[in-house]
């Protein structure tokens, strides 16, 4: 069996230097290396580096996919933009955890599922990278999804309480939906969790609030912000200012603070609710399929009836065509003859001439008893009653 492993690293906050790119090249002669990425696929052999060490030293995002069902995703985030105490509420032993080193925290998501088919990793990280920006803005929906995977995979006891439910679980962005897909989360379980989630707007700052907060800053501080922005000295300045504004205006640094006010459910309650949601969804889908099937059958019946009505009055010419088709002794013509006989039977039913049709069909059968291939088709169609 072929082996497939895909590794992708992204440098977001700063590009790699030429010296760093040269150092990375020493680990692989085949990898695609740019100032912002390292990408390699392995069909034999293994990655010679250490993903955690590379994240600490070079990169801000990492993704791994293997054809035996392993999915891994890692983000490096400045510790000043992550409430470590709040993030710890979502940590599990296997699906999501983080550790801090120096000025950064490394968040890791793991999903293992050997039941899936062959999957490739190219393109995943580009769609998931915005989740890192969400986390740096204090949006903890991604962390909750990491915890939810542990509940789904049976790694938590039924009486384990869920962590704080962040707002906006019921209105996931495309990157967050992508994270759910990458972790192979059950959509019904996400829907169950979202029932206790406040709207995302509950923690958003309005433009008027931002303007009021900015106006309260001293002239020197506003000038410092502008200069820092122009010089590009802090790539996370926007996130830092938003979190600070939220704290000073509402006493909330992140959606995690807002989530702490919500009631907690147990893992067992979440799983049971997901089953109920799944049953209702499946029932609605089955009803929709039944309605669509009934509609299609009505349309086909109406089309069939119009076709049969159009044949009324041309029965004799159809019998003649059938005889000519049978004389060809060609299997394809036999099939066409049987199809026309089915039309004649249904026309006879419409016009009340069913007995006449059967009598004529018996004569046709007797005339062609030496054509077993035609007779088999006739019998299979059930036209003799």
Phi, psi and omega in degrees: 000136181293151177249142179218124173227134183238128179237132174220129175242144176232134172259116186254313187284331176207147179285159176288146174279166178297322179296320179292321178296322178295319179297319179293326180298332181294343179273339182200132177272346185257347185295150171272115183240127175230174177299347181237005184201158170225120183227131177208147174244142180237121173255351171203158184076185184219162176298130186266355180264188176238115187300321180294317179295319179295321179296318180294330188261321190238320199241164181247344180212146182214140178222140180224134176225133176233150185287357174265012171105008181272128173235126178226143180218133180226143175231138172258127185229136175303134184297334180290347180254007180229124175283097186300322180295318179292319181296327181297335179299335186262355186289143173232172183286333188237318189272329180209131175200168178212159172218151181254143176213117182066232183270002186231156172244142180249115180260134184231130175246131179233136174223128179237125179206107183275358185274346183281171178273190181295129178230145176249156188261346185298130178098340182295311189295324179300323181280337183264342184305324179300340177299325178299318178297320178300315181297322180288342175271001180089014178271111187260017179298323178298321178294319179297320179297323176298318177293320184299328178297322178297321177296318181295322184274005176075024180273353182239146177293152182299331182269007177291131178282142177290157175285178178305136181270111182289154178291153174091008179295335180274359180223059184292141175287169178301315178299322179289324173296322177297322177297317177300319178294318182296321178279354180060046178280142177288126183296328179291328177290321175298317180298321178296316179296324184292343181296337179257014184258131177288161176299149180299327181297344182296337182245007183274144175271135177280164178299321180297320178295318178297319180295319179296318180294316181296324181293335181280348178289151177290160179300318181298320181291320178296320178296322179296321179296316181296316181295316178300320179294315181295323181278349180066031185283340182224101183293348183249020183301318182299313180297318180297317181293321179295316179296320179296315179300319180297317180297315186285332181270323187234356183072021181237129178266340185198173175294338178298322178296316179298322184294333184296343182275350182276154179290147181264142173249161177272163176301318179300319179295319179296314182295320179295318179295322178298322178295320178296315179298318180298318181296317179295318179296315180296323178295316179296319179294321178295319178295320179295319178296320179296318178297318180294320179296316180297320179297316180296319180295321177297316181296319179293322179295318179296319179295319179296318181296319178298320179296317181294318179300323180293341181270345181299129182100345180248023183300317183297320179293329178290319177300321179296316179299320180299315179299319180295321179296320182293325181295337181290338182058027179258129182307320181296321179291325175302315180299318180294322179296316179296322178297318177293325177295324177295322176296316181296322177299314182291326175295320179297322177297321180292325185262002178075027181243035182298319181295319179297320180297315181298317180299317183290326180292322177297320178298317180298321180295316180297325180291340186236031181295339180272010177244077186300328180295319177292317181298320178299318179295320180297316181292320180297326180286346177070026184284343183278354179081000000 
